[in-house]
C-alpha cells in the first residue's frame, strides 16, 4: 500500500522531491530573512524548545508520514516537555512542522516497557495531541478543537473532533517508540498564525497508567478545558512555496474503512473492492491531486451504499452528530438555576442547586404549553454545572438541543441537570432525592404535567418523565429504574452497567442482574410498553466490556425486554458507536441519537 509504495515507484519520486524542495526552500528562506520575508527567520528558543513567549515553534515543511524520521525533521525545533507525573520513567521529545494542509508532529518516546492491556485507551502507552485552531481558549471544546490519541501500535481514537483528520504511523524501536502524526487543518494556515496546542504522552505499566508527560498542562485537565493548552506559532513559509500532492485523506479513509466490522453489512464487498482499487492506485503513477480526490470520492460513495446485515435489523444505528448542530441557533433556550433543600445522610438537609433548560419560547405571552422533563446526570468527579454551565452560558449540549427543537427533530422539552453529590452523596441513592425533593420542586415550579407534586401525581404523570446519565450517572439511572419505576418511564444509561448484583456473583452476574431488572417490572405490574431502556456506549469505552454481557442477558428475557432499535416495536436497545470513548463528546452524540425516541406516547 501507499506508505510502503511511497518509497518506490512514481509516488516515491514525488514524495522525495517534495521533501527536498521544501527543505531547500526553507534553508534559503532562513538565509534571506533580512530581505523582508515575513515569518522566515529562525527564532531563539529556551532549553525546553519554546520561544520568548513560551510557545512551540513550527517551521514550514511536509514530512512523509510513515513512521520513519525524514531528514526534513532536522529543521524542526526539538521540544522537551516540562511537566512529568511522579512515577513516570519514560521520556519524550517532540518536533512540529506545518504546510498548507496540516500540522505535523514527531514524538520520539523512550520507554522500555510498552503496554496496551488496559481497555481504556488513555491508560495504554500512547501519544495525544490537543489542538485549538482558533486559539480562543474556551473551557469547553468547540467545533475547531480536537483531542486525538494513538497508541504505540498505531491504534487511533478521538475524544473530540473528526478522526478522519488524524493520520499517524508508529514504529516500535529498541528503547521505545516513534509517532509521526498529521492533523488536517480546517482553516488556512499562514506565517505568524498561533494555534492552541498540548502534547501528552501516557506511560502504562500492565493495565494501569503510571502518569503523563505534558508540554504545557500541569493540571491534567486539558482533556476537558482548552484554556489549559499552550500555543504554537507557524513560521517559515516562503512566498514561492509549492505544495505537493496530498494523499492523506485517502490513506486515512483506507485505514478507517478496513476497521469496519464486515459482519454488519450485507454487501461489504463493494467497500472491499473500493479499498483494493485505492491501494492499487496508490502503488501506481499519480500525477494530479484530482486523481487522488476521485479515489476519495469513490471510497465514500462505496461506504454510502452499504446495507445493514439482516441480523442488524433490530439494532439502533449510531449516527454522528452533524456539525451544524454544534453551532448556536437563533432560537435559543435559556438556563435557570434552582436552589432547593435535600435530605442528607445525617438526617439533616443540604442546600443544593440544579440547572434547568427551558426551550425557546417558554416565556412567550400566551404560551400555556406543558412540557415533558428529562433529568440528566453527570459522571463521577463532575457536577451539576458540567452540561449547561449556568444562566447565560451556551455549552454544546444546549446548542444541540436548541437545534434539534428548531429543526423539528424533537418536541420542546425541559432538561434538568442535578448532582448526586451532597444530600445522600451517593450515585446509587440519588433516586430518593429525585422523588422526594427534585421532581416536586422542579415540576411544580415550571409548566409540566405534574400539578400537586405528591407521589400519586408523580405516578400518574410518569409517561412525561425520563432519566439518563453517563458513567456513574448511568448507575444512578439503573437504580432509578429499580427504585423509582413508578415515577419515570424512560431510562438512558450511557456508558455504565448496573451494579445491583455484586461482582462476587462471577460469571452469573449478568444474568442475575437481568433477572433482577425483570422482576422489578413484573412486580410493579408493568408491561413492556410501560418502560424503555435506551442504552448506549462506544466500543472503545472502558464501560463497553461490562455492558455487553448485561445487554445480552437482557435480550434473553424477551417477554420483558423487547430488543429493537425501533421503539415502536420494542422497549430496549443498545447503541454502540465505533471508536467511542469514555468522554462527553461521545455522550452528547448518544443523547442526540436517543432524544427522538423519548416521549413517543
C-alpha positions as CSV (number, residue, x, y, z in Angstrom):
1,X,0.0,0.0,0.0
2,X,0.9,3.7,-0.3
3,X,3.2,4.1,2.8
4,X,5.3,1.2,1.5
5,X,4.8,2.3,-2.0
6,X,5.7,5.9,-1.2
7,X,9.3,4.8,-1.1
8,X,9.1,3.2,-4.5
9,X,7.6,3.7,-8.0
10,X,6.2,7.1,-9.2
11,X,5.0,8.4,-5.9
12,X,8.4,7.8,-4.3
13,X,9.9,10.3,-6.6
14,X,7.1,12.9,-6.0
15,X,7.3,12.5,-2.2
16,X,11.1,12.8,-2.0
17,X,11.2,15.7,-4.4
18,X,8.6,17.4,-2.3
19,X,10.6,16.9,0.9
20,X,13.9,18.0,-0.7
21,X,12.3,21.0,-2.4
22,X,10.7,22.3,0.8
23,X,14.0,21.7,2.7
24,X,15.9,23.7,0.2
25,X,13.3,26.4,0.1
26,X,13.3,26.6,3.9
27,X,17.1,26.8,4.2
28,X,17.2,29.5,1.5
29,X,14.4,31.4,3.3
30,X,16.3,31.5,6.6
31,X,19.4,32.9,4.9
32,X,17.4,35.6,3.1
33,X,15.2,36.6,6.0
34,X,16.9,40.0,6.1
35,X,15.4,40.8,2.8
36,X,12.0,41.3,4.4
37,X,10.1,38.0,4.0
38,X,7.6,37.7,6.9
39,X,7.9,34.8,9.3
40,X,11.0,33.2,7.7
41,X,13.7,33.9,10.3
42,X,14.7,31.3,12.9
43,X,13.7,32.4,16.4
44,X,15.6,31.9,19.6
45,X,14.2,29.2,21.9
46,X,14.9,28.3,25.5
47,X,16.1,24.9,26.9
48,X,12.6,23.5,26.5
49,X,12.4,24.5,22.8
50,X,9.9,27.3,23.5
51,X,10.2,30.9,22.2
52,X,10.3,34.1,24.3
53,X,6.5,33.9,24.8
54,X,6.6,30.3,25.9
55,X,5.3,28.9,22.6
56,X,6.3,26.0,20.5
57,X,7.6,26.9,17.0
58,X,6.6,25.0,13.8
59,X,8.5,25.7,10.6
60,X,7.2,25.1,7.1
61,X,7.8,21.6,5.7
62,X,6.0,18.5,4.7
63,X,7.4,15.2,6.1
64,X,6.4,11.9,4.7
65,X,4.2,10.3,7.5
66,X,5.4,6.7,7.5
67,X,7.0,6.1,10.9
68,X,10.5,6.9,9.5
69,X,12.2,10.1,10.6
70,X,12.9,12.0,7.4
71,X,15.8,14.4,7.1
72,X,13.4,17.3,7.0
73,X,12.6,16.8,10.7
74,X,16.1,18.1,11.5
75,X,14.8,21.6,10.6
76,X,12.1,21.3,13.3
77,X,12.7,22.6,16.8
78,X,13.1,19.9,19.4
79,X,10.8,20.4,22.4
80,X,11.4,18.9,25.8
81,X,8.3,18.5,27.9
82,X,8.3,20.4,31.2
83,X,5.6,18.5,33.2
84,X,6.2,14.9,34.2
85,X,4.0,13.0,36.6
86,X,5.5,11.4,39.7
87,X,6.5,7.8,38.9
88,X,6.8,8.2,35.2
89,X,10.0,6.7,33.9
90,X,9.5,7.4,30.2
91,X,10.8,10.5,28.4
92,X,9.8,12.2,25.2
93,X,10.9,14.8,22.7
94,X,8.6,16.5,20.2
95,X,9.0,18.4,16.9
96,X,6.5,20.2,14.8
97,X,6.2,21.2,11.1
98,X,3.3,22.5,9.0
99,X,2.2,23.1,5.5
100,X,-0.8,24.5,3.7
101,X,-2.9,21.4,4.7
102,X,-1.8,20.2,8.1
103,X,0.2,20.3,11.3
104,X,2.7,17.5,11.7
105,X,4.1,16.2,15.0
106,X,7.0,13.9,15.6
107,X,7.1,12.3,19.0
108,X,10.2,10.3,20.0
109,X,9.4,8.4,23.2
110,X,11.8,6.4,25.3
111,X,10.0,3.7,27.2
112,X,11.4,0.2,27.6
113,X,8.1,-1.4,28.7
114,X,5.1,-0.9,26.4
115,X,1.6,-2.0,27.2
116,X,-1.9,-1.8,25.6
117,X,-3.5,-4.1,28.2
118,X,-6.0,-1.5,29.5
119,X,-9.4,-1.3,27.9
120,X,-9.2,2.4,28.5
121,X,-7.2,3.9,25.6
122,X,-5.6,6.7,27.7
123,X,-4.2,4.1,30.1
124,X,-2.2,2.5,27.3
125,X,1.3,3.6,26.2
126,X,0.2,6.3,23.8
127,X,0.6,9.8,22.5
128,X,-2.1,12.5,22.5
129,X,-2.4,15.8,20.5
130,X,-4.9,18.6,21.5
131,X,-5.4,21.4,19.0
132,X,-7.4,24.6,19.2
133,X,-7.2,26.2,15.7
134,X,-8.9,29.4,16.8
135,X,-6.9,29.6,20.0
136,X,-9.8,31.0,21.8
137,X,-9.0,29.1,25.0
138,X,-12.6,28.4,25.9
139,X,-13.1,26.0,28.8
140,X,-15.4,23.9,26.6
141,X,-14.3,22.2,23.4
142,X,-15.7,23.9,20.3
143,X,-16.1,22.8,16.7
144,X,-12.5,23.9,15.9
145,X,-11.0,21.8,18.8
146,X,-9.7,18.3,18.6
147,X,-8.3,15.7,21.0
148,X,-6.7,12.7,19.3
149,X,-4.8,9.7,20.6
150,X,-2.7,7.0,19.1
151,X,-1.0,4.1,20.9
152,X,2.3,2.6,20.1
153,X,0.6,0.0,17.9
154,X,-0.9,2.8,15.8
155,X,-4.5,2.3,17.1
156,X,-6.1,5.7,16.9
157,X,-9.0,7.1,18.9
158,X,-10.7,10.5,19.1
159,X,-12.2,12.1,22.2
160,X,-13.1,15.3,20.3
161,X,-13.0,16.0,16.6
162,X,-13.4,14.1,13.4
163,X,-10.9,11.2,13.3
164,X,-10.7,11.4,9.6
165,X,-8.5,14.5,10.2
166,X,-5.9,12.4,12.1
167,X,-3.4,10.3,10.3
168,X,-0.5,8.5,12.0
169,X,2.2,6.0,11.7
170,X,4.1,4.5,14.6
171,X,7.2,2.4,14.9
172,X,8.5,0.5,17.9
173,X,12.3,0.9,18.3
174,X,14.8,-0.6,20.7
175,X,14.2,1.9,23.5
176,X,10.6,3.0,22.9
177,X,8.5,4.1,20.0
178,X,8.2,6.8,17.4
179,X,4.9,8.5,16.4
180,X,4.5,10.6,13.2
181,X,1.1,12.4,13.4
182,X,-0.7,14.6,11.0
183,X,-3.7,16.7,11.9
184,X,-5.5,18.2,8.9
185,X,-6.3,21.9,9.4
186,X,-9.7,23.3,8.8
187,X,-8.7,26.9,8.2
188,X,-5.9,28.2,6.0
189,X,-2.6,28.5,8.0
190,X,-0.3,31.4,7.4
191,X,3.0,32.7,8.7
192,X,2.6,34.1,12.2
193,X,-0.6,32.2,13.0
194,X,-0.8,31.0,16.5
195,X,-2.8,27.8,17.4
196,X,-3.6,26.4,20.8
197,X,-1.9,23.1,21.4
198,X,-1.0,20.5,24.0
199,X,1.0,17.3,23.5
200,X,0.9,14.4,26.0
201,X,2.4,11.0,26.4
202,X,0.7,8.4,28.6
203,X,3.0,5.8,30.2
204,X,1.4,2.5,31.1
205,X,2.5,-0.5,33.1
206,X,0.4,-3.5,32.6
207,X,-3.2,-2.3,32.7
208,X,-2.5,0.8,34.7
209,X,-1.4,4.3,33.6
210,X,1.7,5.4,35.6
211,X,1.3,9.0,34.6
212,X,1.7,11.5,31.8
213,X,4.3,13.7,30.2
214,X,3.0,17.2,29.1
215,X,4.4,20.2,27.4
216,X,2.0,22.9,28.8
217,X,-0.7,21.4,31.1
218,X,0.4,21.0,34.7
219,X,-3.1,20.3,35.9
220,X,-4.1,17.2,33.9
221,X,-7.3,18.8,32.8
222,X,-6.6,19.7,29.1
223,X,-8.9,16.8,28.1
224,X,-11.9,18.9,29.3
225,X,-10.6,22.5,29.2
226,X,-8.9,24.1,26.2
227,X,-7.7,27.1,28.3
228,X,-5.1,24.7,29.6
229,X,-3.5,24.4,26.2
230,X,-0.3,26.2,25.3
231,X,0.5,27.7,21.9
232,X,2.4,27.0,18.7
233,X,3.3,29.7,16.2
234,X,3.6,28.8,12.5
235,X,6.7,30.3,10.7
236,X,8.9,29.8,7.7
237,X,6.6,29.6,4.7
238,X,8.3,31.2,1.6
239,X,6.1,33.1,-0.8
240,X,7.2,30.8,-3.6
241,X,6.5,27.5,-1.8
242,X,4.7,24.9,-3.9
243,X,2.7,22.2,-2.3
244,X,3.0,18.6,-3.5
245,X,0.2,16.1,-3.7
246,X,-1.9,15.3,-0.6
247,X,-2.7,11.6,-0.2
248,X,-3.5,11.6,3.5
249,X,-7.3,11.9,3.4
250,X,-7.3,8.8,1.2
251,X,-4.9,7.0,3.4
252,X,-6.9,7.8,6.5
253,X,-10.1,6.5,4.9
254,X,-8.5,3.3,3.9
255,X,-7.4,2.7,7.5
256,X,-10.8,3.6,8.9
257,X,-12.8,1.5,6.4
258,X,-10.5,-1.5,6.9
259,X,-11.6,-1.5,10.5
260,X,-15.3,-1.7,9.8
261,X,-17.0,-4.8,11.0
262,X,-17.6,-6.8,7.9
263,X,-20.4,-8.9,9.6
264,X,-22.6,-5.8,10.0
265,X,-23.1,-5.3,6.3
266,X,-24.9,-7.4,3.6
267,X,-22.8,-6.0,0.8
268,X,-19.4,-5.1,2.2
269,X,-17.7,-6.4,-0.9
270,X,-18.4,-3.0,-2.6
271,X,-16.2,-1.3,0.0
272,X,-13.6,-4.1,-0.1
273,X,-13.3,-3.6,-3.8
274,X,-13.0,0.2,-3.5
275,X,-10.2,-0.3,-0.9
276,X,-8.3,-2.6,-3.2
277,X,-8.7,-0.2,-6.1
278,X,-7.5,2.7,-3.9
279,X,-4.4,0.7,-2.8
280,X,-3.6,-0.3,-6.3
281,X,-3.9,3.4,-7.4
282,X,-1.5,4.5,-4.6
283,X,1.1,1.9,-5.8
284,X,0.9,3.3,-9.3
285,X,1.9,6.5,-11.1
286,X,0.0,9.5,-9.7
287,X,0.1,12.9,-11.5
288,X,-2.6,15.1,-10.1
289,X,-4.5,15.8,-6.9
290,X,-7.7,15.3,-8.8
291,X,-6.9,11.7,-9.3
292,X,-6.5,11.3,-5.5
293,X,-9.7,13.2,-4.8
294,X,-11.5,11.0,-7.2
295,X,-10.4,7.9,-5.3
296,X,-11.6,9.6,-2.0
297,X,-15.0,10.2,-3.6
298,X,-15.2,6.6,-4.8
299,X,-14.4,5.3,-1.4
300,X,-17.0,7.5,0.3
301,X,-19.6,6.6,-2.3
302,X,-19.0,2.9,-1.7
303,X,-19.5,3.3,2.0
304,X,-22.7,5.3,1.4
305,X,-24.1,2.3,-0.4
306,X,-23.6,-0.2,2.5
307,X,-26.7,-2.0,3.6
308,X,-27.1,-3.5,7.1
309,X,-26.9,-7.2,7.5
310,X,-30.2,-9.0,8.3
311,X,-29.2,-9.6,11.9
312,X,-28.8,-5.8,12.4
313,X,-32.5,-5.1,11.6
314,X,-33.2,-4.7,15.3
315,X,-30.1,-2.6,16.1
316,X,-30.2,1.2,16.9
317,X,-27.7,2.7,14.5
318,X,-25.3,5.3,15.8
319,X,-25.3,8.5,13.7
320,X,-22.5,11.0,14.1
321,X,-23.7,14.5,15.2
322,X,-23.7,16.8,12.1
323,X,-21.6,19.9,12.7
324,X,-24.5,22.3,12.2
325,X,-25.9,21.1,15.5
326,X,-22.8,22.3,17.3
327,X,-23.4,25.9,16.2
328,X,-25.7,28.4,18.1
329,X,-29.2,28.6,16.7
330,X,-31.1,31.8,16.5
331,X,-33.9,30.2,18.6
332,X,-32.1,29.6,21.8
333,X,-33.4,28.2,25.0
334,X,-32.4,29.6,28.4
335,X,-30.8,28.1,31.5
336,X,-32.1,28.8,35.0
337,X,-30.7,27.7,38.4
338,X,-33.0,26.3,41.1
339,X,-31.9,26.1,44.7
340,X,-33.5,23.5,46.9
341,X,-33.1,21.6,50.2
342,X,-32.1,17.9,50.1
343,X,-32.1,15.4,52.9
344,X,-28.6,14.2,53.8
345,X,-27.2,11.1,55.4
346,X,-27.1,12.7,58.8
347,X,-30.8,13.3,58.9
348,X,-30.4,17.0,58.2
349,X,-30.6,18.9,54.9
350,X,-28.1,20.3,52.4
351,X,-28.7,23.4,50.3
352,X,-28.2,22.2,46.7
353,X,-28.7,23.6,43.2
354,X,-29.5,22.3,39.8
355,X,-29.8,23.8,36.3
356,X,-33.0,23.8,34.2
357,X,-33.0,24.2,30.4
358,X,-36.2,25.9,29.2
359,X,-36.9,25.7,25.4
360,X,-37.1,28.7,23.2
361,X,-40.5,30.5,23.6
362,X,-41.2,29.1,27.1
363,X,-42.0,32.6,28.5
364,X,-43.8,33.8,25.3
365,X,-47.0,35.6,26.1
366,X,-50.0,33.2,25.7
367,X,-47.8,30.0,25.8
368,X,-49.6,27.7,28.2
369,X,-48.0,24.5,26.9
370,X,-47.0,21.7,29.3
371,X,-43.6,20.2,28.8
372,X,-42.0,16.7,29.2
373,X,-39.0,16.6,31.5
374,X,-35.6,14.9,31.1
375,X,-33.3,14.6,34.0
376,X,-29.6,14.2,33.0
377,X,-26.9,13.1,35.5
378,X,-23.2,13.8,35.2
379,X,-20.4,11.2,35.8
380,X,-18.0,10.7,38.7
381,X,-16.0,13.7,39.8
382,X,-18.3,16.1,37.8
383,X,-21.2,18.2,39.0
384,X,-24.4,20.0,38.0
385,X,-22.5,22.7,36.2
386,X,-20.9,20.4,33.7
387,X,-23.5,20.1,31.0
388,X,-25.1,23.6,30.9
389,X,-22.7,25.7,33.0
390,X,-25.3,28.0,34.2
391,X,-27.5,31.0,33.2
392,X,-26.2,32.9,30.2
393,X,-24.0,30.1,29.0
394,X,-24.4,28.2,25.8
395,X,-22.5,25.0,26.0
396,X,-22.5,22.2,23.4
397,X,-25.4,20.1,24.8
398,X,-27.6,23.2,25.0
399,X,-26.8,24.1,21.4
400,X,-27.6,20.5,20.3
401,X,-31.0,20.6,22.0
402,X,-31.7,24.1,20.7
403,X,-31.0,22.9,17.1
404,X,-33.0,19.7,17.5
405,X,-36.0,21.6,18.6
406,X,-35.6,24.3,15.9
407,X,-35.1,21.7,13.2
408,X,-38.2,19.7,14.3
409,X,-36.2,16.6,15.3
410,X,-37.9,16.6,18.8
411,X,-40.7,18.4,20.6
412,X,-39.7,21.2,23.0
413,X,-38.9,19.8,26.4
414,X,-37.4,20.8,29.8
415,X,-34.0,19.3,30.7
416,X,-32.7,19.3,34.3
417,X,-29.1,18.7,35.4
418,X,-28.8,17.8,39.1
419,X,-25.9,16.3,41.0
420,X,-25.7,13.2,43.2
421,X,-23.0,14.9,45.4
422,X,-24.1,16.3,48.8
423,X,-27.5,15.3,50.0
424,X,-27.4,11.4,50.1
425,X,-23.9,11.9,48.4
426,X,-24.2,8.6,46.5
427,X,-24.9,8.0,42.8
428,X,-26.8,4.8,43.7
429,X,-29.1,6.6,46.2
430,X,-29.9,9.7,44.2
431,X,-33.3,8.2,43.3
432,X,-34.5,9.1,46.8
433,X,-33.6,12.7,46.3
434,X,-35.1,12.7,42.9
435,X,-38.5,11.6,44.1
436,X,-38.6,13.4,47.4
437,X,-37.0,16.7,46.5
438,X,-36.1,17.3,42.9
439,X,-39.2,16.3,41.0
440,X,-41.6,18.1,43.3
441,X,-39.5,21.3,43.3
442,X,-38.8,21.5,39.5
443,X,-42.1,20.2,38.1
444,X,-44.4,22.4,40.2
445,X,-42.2,25.5,39.5
446,X,-42.4,25.0,35.7
447,X,-45.2,24.1,33.3
448,X,-45.1,20.3,33.4
449,X,-47.7,17.6,33.7
450,X,-47.3,17.5,37.4
451,X,-49.8,19.5,39.5
452,X,-49.7,18.7,43.2
453,X,-46.3,17.2,43.4
454,X,-47.3,14.2,45.6
455,X,-46.4,10.6,44.9
456,X,-49.8,9.7,43.3
457,X,-49.5,12.7,41.0
458,X,-45.9,11.7,40.1
459,X,-47.1,8.2,39.3
460,X,-49.9,9.5,37.1
461,X,-47.5,11.6,35.1
462,X,-44.6,9.2,34.7
463,X,-45.1,9.0,30.9
464,X,-43.8,12.6,30.8
465,X,-40.6,11.9,32.6
466,X,-37.2,10.5,31.6
467,X,-33.9,10.0,33.4
468,X,-30.4,9.4,32.0
469,X,-26.8,9.6,33.0
470,X,-23.2,9.0,32.0
471,X,-20.8,6.7,33.8
472,X,-21.6,7.0,37.5
473,X,-24.7,8.8,36.2
474,X,-25.6,5.6,34.4
475,X,-25.5,3.9,37.8
476,X,-28.0,6.5,39.0
477,X,-30.1,5.7,36.0
478,X,-30.2,1.9,36.7
479,X,-31.0,2.5,40.3
480,X,-33.7,5.0,39.4
481,X,-35.3,2.2,37.2
482,X,-35.1,-0.2,40.1
483,X,-36.4,2.0,42.9
484,X,-38.4,4.7,41.1
485,X,-40.0,2.9,38.1
486,X,-43.4,4.1,39.4
487,X,-42.4,7.7,38.6
488,X,-40.2,7.5,35.5
489,X,-40.9,5.8,32.1
490,X,-37.8,6.4,30.0
491,X,-34.3,5.5,31.0
492,X,-31.0,6.3,29.3
493,X,-28.0,4.5,30.9
494,X,-24.9,5.8,29.0
495,X,-21.6,4.0,29.4
496,X,-22.3,2.3,32.6
497,X,-23.8,-1.1,33.7
498,X,-26.0,-1.9,36.7
499,X,-24.3,-2.9,40.0
500,X,-27.3,-4.2,41.9
501,X,-25.7,-7.7,41.9
502,X,-22.2,-7.8,43.5
503,X,-19.2,-8.9,41.4
504,X,-18.8,-11.9,43.7
505,X,-21.6,-13.5,41.6
506,X,-19.0,-14.1,39.0
507,X,-20.0,-15.4,35.6
508,X,-23.7,-15.5,36.6
509,X,-23.7,-11.8,37.5
510,X,-25.0,-10.5,34.1
511,X,-28.0,-12.9,34.0
512,X,-28.7,-12.4,37.7
513,X,-28.8,-8.6,37.1
514,X,-31.1,-9.0,34.1
515,X,-33.4,-11.2,36.1
516,X,-33.5,-8.7,38.9
517,X,-34.4,-5.9,36.5
518,X,-37.1,-8.1,35.0
519,X,-38.6,-8.7,38.5
520,X,-38.7,-5.0,39.1
521,X,-41.0,-4.5,36.2
522,X,-43.1,-7.6,36.8
523,X,-43.6,-7.0,40.5
524,X,-44.7,-3.5,39.7
525,X,-47.3,-4.7,37.3
526,X,-45.7,-3.1,34.3
527,X,-46.0,-4.3,30.7
528,X,-43.1,-3.8,28.2
529,X,-44.8,-0.7,26.8
530,X,-44.7,0.9,30.2
531,X,-40.9,1.4,30.4
532,X,-38.0,1.9,28.0
533,X,-34.3,1.1,28.4
534,X,-32.4,3.1,25.8
535,X,-28.7,2.2,26.3
536,X,-25.5,3.4,24.6
537,X,-21.7,3.4,24.8
538,X,-18.7,3.2,22.4
539,X,-16.7,0.1,21.6
540,X,-13.5,1.9,22.8
541,X,-15.2,2.9,26.1
542,X,-14.0,1.3,29.3
543,X,-17.7,0.5,30.1
544,X,-18.2,-1.4,26.9
545,X,-16.9,-4.8,28.2
546,X,-19.1,-4.6,31.3
547,X,-22.3,-3.5,29.5
548,X,-22.2,-6.2,26.8
549,X,-22.9,-9.2,29.0
550,X,-25.7,-7.4,30.8
551,X,-27.3,-6.4,27.5
552,X,-27.0,-9.9,26.1
553,X,-28.6,-11.3,29.2
554,X,-31.5,-8.8,29.0
555,X,-32.1,-9.8,25.4
556,X,-32.8,-13.4,26.6
557,X,-35.7,-12.1,28.7
558,X,-37.7,-11.1,25.7
559,X,-41.0,-11.2,27.5
560,X,-40.0,-8.1,29.4
561,X,-37.3,-6.6,27.3
562,X,-38.2,-6.5,23.6
563,X,-35.0,-5.6,21.7
564,X,-35.4,-3.2,18.8
565,X,-33.8,0.0,17.6
566,X,-37.3,1.0,16.6
567,X,-39.2,2.0,19.8
568,X,-42.5,1.4,18.1
569,X,-41.5,-2.3,18.0
570,X,-39.6,-2.7,21.3
571,X,-38.7,-1.1,24.6
572,X,-35.0,-1.8,24.8
573,X,-31.9,-1.2,22.6
574,X,-28.1,-0.9,22.9
575,X,-26.5,1.6,20.6
576,X,-22.7,1.3,20.1
577,X,-20.5,3.9,18.5
578,X,-17.4,2.6,16.8
579,X,-14.4,4.3,18.3
580,X,-16.5,5.9,21.0
581,X,-14.5,6.6,24.2
582,X,-15.5,7.5,27.8
583,X,-15.9,11.1,27.0
584,X,-18.7,13.7,26.8
585,X,-18.1,14.4,23.2
586,X,-19.5,10.9,22.5
587,X,-22.1,11.1,25.2
588,X,-23.6,14.3,23.7
589,X,-23.9,12.3,20.4
590,X,-25.6,9.4,22.2
591,X,-28.1,11.9,23.6
592,X,-28.6,13.4,20.1
593,X,-29.5,9.9,18.8
594,X,-31.7,8.9,21.7
595,X,-33.8,12.1,22.3
596,X,-36.1,11.5,19.3
597,X,-37.1,8.1,20.9
598,X,-38.3,9.7,24.2
599,X,-41.9,10.7,24.9
600,X,-43.5,8.9,22.0
601,X,-46.8,8.4,23.7
